[in-house]
Amino acid sequence: MCEIFASQPQDSYEPITRNIRLNGQSTSIRLERSFWAIIDAMAEEEGVSTPTFLSTLHSEVLEIHGEAKNFTSLLRCSCVKKMQLITLNPSSNLFVRSAETNEKLKNFFP
């Protein structure tokens, strides 16, 4: 029943910590490798670096909600939302990415 989930490569859910600056403040974010792959692709799609993408997202959350409760969870949910959008509209080109990013993503999303 769960073989498709249980058989995924273990490195896809390996936690990776990245040290970044969010709007001038140093922080670290720990996410599974699969989530980083999606976030990197979303940043590339926007034409910015991943730290810039995350800072922009963080700023927008602060503007809308006044605070960013559990930003890491927001990032995971953002990845799920991105994949839902792709599933709902598979003919759209929601990921515009380089060959290098395509290579990284194909390990997680064949």
N, C-alpha and C positions, 0 to 999 in steps of 0.2 A: 504494500500500500504506500509506504513512504520511501520506497527505494530511490525515487528521483531526487528526493531531498537528502537522504542518508548517504547517497553515493557521490555527492558533489566533492570536488577536491578540497582537502582540509585547508589548504592555503587560502581558499576563497573566504573563509571566515576567521582567518588569523587576525587578531587585533593589531593594528598599526597606530602608533602615536606620532602625530606631527606637531611640531612646535611652530606656531604661527603668531602673527600680530593681528589682532582684530581692532581696527580703528586705533592703532597706536599702543594697544596693551598686549603684552606677551601672554600667551596662554598655550595650553596643549590640548589637543583633541584626539581622543582615542576612538577609532572606528574600525570595523572589519574591512579587510582589503576590498571586498566587493563594493562596499559603500564608497570607499575612496575612488574606485574606478569610475563610478557613476558621477560623483562630484567633480572629478577631474574632467570628465566629458562635458558636463554641464558648463563648467567654467570655460572650456575651450569653445563650446558653442556660442558663448557670450563674447568671445574674443579677449578674455582676460585671464590672468593667472588664477590659480586656485585660491591663494590668500586674498587676492582682490575680490574674487567672487564671494568668498566667505565674509569678508568685511562688509561688502555691499548688502548681502543678505542680513547680516547682523544689524546693520544700521536701519534697514527697512523694518525689521522686527521691532526694534526699539521705537521707531516712528509710529508704527501701527499699534503696538501693545504697551509701550512704555517700559518694558523690560523683556529680557530674553530668558525665560525660565527654561532650563534644561536644553541648551542650544544643541547639544549632541543628539538628543532625541529628535529635535526639529530637523536636523540634517538627515537622520535616517528616514523620517516621515517624508521629507522632500524627495529623497531617492525613490521611495515607494510611489509618491505622487507622479514623479517623472515617468516611471515605468507604467503606471496606470494610463497616463496620457498617450504613451506610445501604443499600448494595447488597444485603447479606444479608437485610435486613428493610425493604424499601421502603415498606411500609404504616405503619411506625412514624413518629412525628414526632420524629426524632432532632435536628432543628434547629428550635427554637422561636425565631423571630426577628422583629424589627421589619420594617416595610415598607422602611426605609432599608437594613437589612442584606440583605433579599431583593433589593433593587435592585442592590447591590454584587455579590452572589453570582451573579445571573443573567448577568452578563457573562462569568463563568467556567464556570458550570454551568447551562446552559439547561434 
